[in-house]
Amino acid sequence: MKKKKLVIIGAGLSGLYSAVLLQDKYDVTIIEARNRTGGRIMGIDGHDMGPSWIWPHQKNILKLIEILDLELFSQYTEGLASYDAPDGVQHFRPSQTGPSFRLKGGISQMVRALENRLENPVKLNEKVLSLTQLNEMIVVKTLDTTYEAEMVISTLPPRLAVESIAYSPALPEALHTQLQNIPTWMGYAAKCVIEYADAFWRDKGLSGFAISHLGPLGEIHDACTHEKAALFGFVHSTEKYENFEEDVIQQLTRLYGRKASDPINFHLVDWKKEPYTSTPLDAMPLREHPSYGFNATHFDGQLIFLGTESSFVEGGYLEGAVTSALGLLKRL
Ligand SMILES: Cc1cc2nc3c(=O)[nH]c(=O)nc-3n(C[C@H](O)[C@H](O)[C@H](O)COP(=O)(O)OP(=O)(O)OC[C@H]3O[C@@H](n4cnc5c(N)ncnc54)[C@H](O)[C@@H]3O)c2cc1C
């Protein structure tokens, strides 16, 4: 029997995993605006520029990692943490928190492994512009191409889904407002990875973890991979620094000593400037993790809004993305 056509918008973790789960039952096409897959998962030179951590209670993603035959390792936390105080650097032993894991080779390994399982390759560089319900089908228009499908799944951050795609018939006002009010998790963050010849902070008995109100980096962690030594930090705003890179190196030298002044590589991704992740509404940092989770459809149920923010379980996180895809499998 001929399979029904299903278009998935977005090749992030939610979109890719949904496609893998549903491709036996549907003829699946994934349409992706960027020239790469992964969405908020992004690797540069083996470094995670988006998510890096998975936590032990996140059962669905841990199971997926096992299925994909990928390898976890523990976040390095041995030694003292540092506080970048106005009157000098202080060291302290942080209170015990649960372990977090990272993926050998970076979180992008998961994207690659899922992509390898797809029957149809992802359509890259195709920004979806409009969705129209016509004669019991949904017409999906990108700049160059028109697709038709019985079902469409949007995995865009909900705010982006309402701000960047035109709907005909239009979204009901209440749904439009509901989706627009859902902040994009980490949409305001910038992440910076600084690579070194060796992990000299470890030799000094430091874990690499630091907190700072002086900046530019507000929170710093060890980011060593199996091949490279590195630190990473989050920064809320790069704009207020004239020489951002120099200021970061100065801060790291203050915290970890002279060897920090000699990095091999410096990578920065400012997620609020990524038009396929964030909207101007996402520029303000969030004070706390929002309470995510929603069920939303349009076009008489032919369009489903998915993605990590839709998940009632660990919404915002990788676990939320995986859980939303598993939930979709039960619905379709
Ligand atoms: C800096 C940072 C650090 C993070 N750290 C962690 C962490 O340590 N642990 C954790 O669990 N989570 C973390 N997260 C969150 C995690 O990255 C997300 O939960 C997850 O990647 C979301 O996947 P998704 O598929 O739901 O959404 P996305 O990855 O956002 O996928 C949406 C896709 O839609 C595409 N798209 C957008 N507009 C269009 C359009 N018009 N047409 C076609 N395609 C379009 C996008 O390009 C993208 O590929 C972090 C995120 C960031 C940014």
PDBQT file of the ligand as one rigid body, heavy atoms in Angstrom, charges set to zero:
ROOT
HETATM    1  C1  LIG A 401      24.225  26.962  23.705  1.00  0.00    +0.000 C 
HETATM    2  C2  LIG A 401      23.257  25.825  24.000  1.00  0.00    +0.000 A 
HETATM    3  C3  LIG A 401      23.548  24.924  25.013  1.00  0.00    +0.000 A 
HETATM    4  C4  LIG A 401      22.666  23.892  25.312  1.00  0.00    +0.000 A 
HETATM    5  N1  LIG A 401      23.015  22.974  26.272  1.00  0.00    +0.000 NA
HETATM    6  C5  LIG A 401      22.236  21.879  26.467  1.00  0.00    +0.000 A 
HETATM    7  C6  LIG A 401      22.720  20.790  27.278  1.00  0.00    +0.000 A 
HETATM    8  O1  LIG A 401      23.863  20.806  27.783  1.00  0.00    +0.000 OA
HETATM    9  N2  LIG A 401      21.887  19.710  27.448  1.00  0.00    +0.000 N 
HETATM   10  C7  LIG A 401      20.635  19.653  26.857  1.00  0.00    +0.000 A 
HETATM   11  O2  LIG A 401      19.934  18.641  27.074  1.00  0.00    +0.000 OA
HETATM   12  N3  LIG A 401      20.188  20.647  26.043  1.00  0.00    +0.000 NA
HETATM   13  C8  LIG A 401      20.954  21.750  25.828  1.00  0.00    +0.000 A 
HETATM   14  N4  LIG A 401      20.558  22.711  24.927  1.00  0.00    +0.000 N 
HETATM   15  C9  LIG A 401      19.218  22.566  24.283  1.00  0.00    +0.000 C 
HETATM   16  C10 LIG A 401      19.227  21.569  23.096  1.00  0.00    +0.000 C 
HETATM   17  O3  LIG A 401      20.160  22.010  22.155  1.00  0.00    +0.000 OA
HETATM   18  C11 LIG A 401      17.826  21.499  22.487  1.00  0.00    +0.000 C 
HETATM   19  O4  LIG A 401      16.932  20.947  23.433  1.00  0.00    +0.000 OA
HETATM   20  C12 LIG A 401      17.692  20.593  21.237  1.00  0.00    +0.000 C 
HETATM   21  O5  LIG A 401      18.813  20.638  20.404  1.00  0.00    +0.000 OA
HETATM   22  C13 LIG A 401      16.418  21.014  20.476  1.00  0.00    +0.000 C 
HETATM   23  O6  LIG A 401      16.201  20.197  19.351  1.00  0.00    +0.000 OA
HETATM   24  P1  LIG A 401      14.925  20.444  18.432  1.00  0.00    +0.000 P 
HETATM   25  O7  LIG A 401      15.052  19.533  17.273  1.00  0.00    +0.000 OA
HETATM   26  O8  LIG A 401      13.680  20.368  19.235  1.00  0.00    +0.000 OA
HETATM   27  O9  LIG A 401      15.042  21.988  17.956  1.00  0.00    +0.000 OA
HETATM   28  P2  LIG A 401      16.138  22.643  16.988  1.00  0.00    +0.000 P 
HETATM   29  O10 LIG A 401      17.451  21.996  17.186  1.00  0.00    +0.000 OA
HETATM   30  O11 LIG A 401      16.050  24.107  17.209  1.00  0.00    +0.000 OA
HETATM   31  O12 LIG A 401      15.630  22.255  15.523  1.00  0.00    +0.000 OA
HETATM   32  C14 LIG A 401      14.775  23.063  14.756  1.00  0.00    +0.000 C 
HETATM   33  C15 LIG A 401      15.240  22.972  13.289  1.00  0.00    +0.000 C 
HETATM   34  O13 LIG A 401      14.358  23.738  12.463  1.00  0.00    +0.000 OA
HETATM   35  C16 LIG A 401      15.137  24.408  11.468  1.00  0.00    +0.000 C 
HETATM   36  N5  LIG A 401      14.359  25.543  10.942  1.00  0.00    +0.000 N 
HETATM   37  C17 LIG A 401      14.115  26.737  11.541  1.00  0.00    +0.000 A 
HETATM   38  N6  LIG A 401      13.315  27.502  10.754  1.00  0.00    +0.000 NA
HETATM   39  C18 LIG A 401      13.048  26.771   9.635  1.00  0.00    +0.000 A 
HETATM   40  C19 LIG A 401      12.255  26.986   8.476  1.00  0.00    +0.000 A 
HETATM   41  N7  LIG A 401      11.530  28.111   8.294  1.00  0.00    +0.000 N 
HETATM   42  N8  LIG A 401      12.233  26.030   7.513  1.00  0.00    +0.000 NA
HETATM   43  C20 LIG A 401      12.914  24.855   7.671  1.00  0.00    +0.000 A 
HETATM   44  N9  LIG A 401      13.667  24.577   8.778  1.00  0.00    +0.000 NA
HETATM   45  C21 LIG A 401      13.719  25.519   9.751  1.00  0.00    +0.000 A 
HETATM   46  C22 LIG A 401      16.383  24.817  12.230  1.00  0.00    +0.000 C 
HETATM   47  O14 LIG A 401      17.442  25.148  11.379  1.00  0.00    +0.000 OA
HETATM   48  C23 LIG A 401      16.632  23.568  13.072  1.00  0.00    +0.000 C 
HETATM   49  O15 LIG A 401      17.451  22.648  12.392  1.00  0.00    +0.000 OA
HETATM   50  C24 LIG A 401      21.437  23.758  24.588  1.00  0.00    +0.000 A 
HETATM   51  C25 LIG A 401      21.152  24.659  23.553  1.00  0.00    +0.000 A 
HETATM   52  C26 LIG A 401      22.062  25.670  23.251  1.00  0.00    +0.000 A 
HETATM   53  C27 LIG A 401      21.747  26.625  22.118  1.00  0.00    +0.000 C 
ENDROOT
TORSDOF 0
